Every structure is written in structure tokens, then in C-alpha cells.
Amino acid sequence: MASEVSNKRVILKDFVIGRYPEESDMVLETGTIKLELPEDEKIVYVEDTAEGLEAAPAALIGLFSGRNIGKQVVRIAEI
């Protein structure tokens, strides 16, 4: 899944650049982070999906322990 970014600008709050920002693709400009988008101009995100309500406790524990990658989702029913 991908989301389009309006005006090709994203503002992130409480984002830590890291120790060596010159090594990243991000450029700091007066407190704003400019992101270089892929050529198709879409941001791609990853969903870590757990199936069923019985998987919710383990998914929550994994979320806070850093096991998941991307957005944590617990699917309890197919709509």
C-alpha cells in the first residue's frame, strides 16, 4: 500500500535524525526535515499484521519490545 504526499512535503514531530545526519538522505532545513521521495513520488509503508483477537496480546508486547516492523495491525474480522 502507498500513500500520496501532498505538495511533496512531510513534517515529522519528535523524529530523531541520528548521530550522523550527513549520511542520511534527509536534509535539515530550519527545523524541518525534507524527505527525498522515490521516483514514483509515493511513500510505501509496511504493516505487521497479526490475525485474530487471541494474537492481540502478543502483538502488543511485540510492539513495545521492538519486534514489529512498520505499523502493527491486529485483524479480528474480515469486513
C-alpha positions in Angstrom: 0.0 0.0 0.0 1.2 3.5 -0.7 0.0 7.0 0.3 0.5 10.1 -1.8 2.2 13.1 -0.1 0.5 16.5 -0.7 3.0 19.1 -2.1 5.8 16.6 -1.6 6.4 17.7 2.0 6.2 15.7 5.2 6.6 17.1 8.7 7.7 14.7 11.3 7.5 15.6 15.0 9.8 14.1 17.6 11.9 12.4 14.9 15.5 11.6 15.8 17.8 12.0 12.8 20.6 10.1 14.4 24.2 10.7 15.2 25.4 11.3 11.6 22.7 13.1 9.7 25.0 13.8 6.8 25.0 10.1 6.0 21.2 10.0 5.5 19.1 11.1 2.6 17.4 13.7 4.8 18.3 17.3 4.8 17.7 19.6 7.8 16.3 23.0 7.0 15.4 25.3 9.8 13.8 22.7 11.9 12.0 20.9 9.0 13.1 17.6 7.5 12.8 17.3 3.8 12.4 13.7 2.5 13.5 12.6 -0.9 10.7 10.6 -2.3 11.2 7.6 -4.6 10.7 8.3 -8.3 7.1 7.4 -8.3 6.5 10.0 -5.6 4.8 7.7 -3.2 5.7 6.7 0.4 5.5 2.9 1.0 4.8 1.6 4.5 4.9 -1.8 6.0 2.1 -3.4 8.0 2.9 -6.1 10.6 -0.5 -7.9 10.7 -1.5 -10.3 13.5 -4.6 -12.5 12.8 -7.3 -12.9 15.4 -8.1 -11.4 18.7 -6.1 -14.1 20.5 -3.0 -12.7 18.8 -3.6 -9.2 20.2 -1.6 -9.6 23.5 1.5 -10.9 21.7 1.2 -8.2 19.1 1.1 -5.5 21.8 4.1 -7.0 23.6 5.9 -7.2 20.3 5.0 -3.5 19.5 6.6 -2.3 22.8 9.6 -4.6 22.6 10.5 -3.6 19.0 9.7 -6.9 17.4 7.4 -5.5 14.7 8.4 -3.5 11.6 6.1 -0.7 10.4 2.5 -0.3 11.5 1.2 -3.0 13.9 -2.3 -4.2 13.0 -4.5 -6.8 14.7 -7.1 -8.1 12.2 -10.0 -9.5 14.2 -12.6 -9.9 11.4 -12.7 -9.7 7.7 -15.1 -7.0 6.5 
